[in-house]
Amino acid sequence: MENLTGHIDKATEMLIEYGPKLILAILVLIIGLAVIRSLSRFLAALLEKRKLDPTLKPFFVNLVSWGLKAMLVISVASMVGIETTSFVAVIGAAGLAVGLALQGSLANLAGGVLLLIFRPFKKGDFIVAQGEEGTVEKIDIFATVIHKLDNQIVIIPNGPLIGGVIRNVTGAQKRRVDLSVGISYGDDIKKACECLTQMCLAHPKVLKDPAPFVGVIGYGDSSIDLTIRPWTNTEDYWDVFFQLNEQIKSTLDQASISIPFPQRDIHMINHKG
């Protein structure tokens, strides 16, 4: 009987000592979870208003939500008298171990986040990176998928991708087309430049501003080398490139300007004995 009374007294003391703390901790937990849900919805709405990439939005919302929940649990445990120092140390050690084990994946994850934030390219852009070139099909958190011109699909990890040089071929609205041709040393340079300039201006997809440029780029062994640099809208680049390349010869032929073959003059000297 005395033992039972002692247990009851001890339970009563513990209830008096820890009961209010436990009730307060439960209230804090309930209110904290409600606040975290509200903050998550607010953050999702804010990111939606900022037009953040759809792939990145749930990642950020979940990251913030789980981080706040972890801090809430630690705070609640501390309120009821649980020692949290060792608990935090264990979580930190576990996080370090997981980070070391998944460092490659984490690097790709970080690269994906940076790609989605800074957006050096978007879906549909033609890029050259990591020795590959093609149209961007999809940008995921861990990898970017590109579609090559020969219909191959290439998956590039985001870590190496963001750490290397990225050339966005179609990122700008306008693009310059670089062509070249050689004319004979006996031809009129000014006439050739004027004819090629008019050829460019006559093309319906060549822009008038910036104006096309034609000029001498060098002197070769058999020809005077001209560079032809018209501008066009990016989506018309290949049409202009191939069509002007085809028109160069006919334009010069009509102006009686020749495109010389590589040639070498050989002088033979006859030494009489």
C-alpha angles and dihedrals in degrees: 000000000000090000091052091049090049092052091049092050091049092048090049091051091049091047091050091046101041102021097082090043091050093048091047091048092051091049091048090049093051094044092043093053090049091050091048091051090051092048091049091052091047091050091048091051091047092051090047090053090049088053093235116181110281090231093056099043099072090042093057094042093051092044092054092042096052092043092054092045091053091052090047093053091049091050093049092048090052091051093059092049101262112147105242100181095084090039092056090045091054091049090049092049091047090049091051092050092049091046092053092046093049100033093126092051092044090052089053090047092052090046091052092051091050091048092051093046101044096029101204084176139005138209110297096028119125109231139179114211140139091009092303132102132192148103117305109246101174140356111210129178093258105026145013121229120213130185113220125215091251089056096257120141115224124191113203120192110238095228097065090034096059090040094056138059114290119195112196103201096183099033095107126063094231130043134189120233114216116206132162139195137173126229130193121271088238094059128094108260095199092051092049092050092049093049093049092046091053089048090057095045091050092058110098094220097048113100121236091209114075088032119227116261127215121180147136113285099176150329116257131192092265106014149032104247118223127193120213116200117178124165126228141165111282094244090055096049100107094042090055093042096054098035095050091045087056094047097049096080096045090047093053092043091055089052091048091243115142131219101217127222117234105270141172129203115225119197116199118202118200111211110200113220 
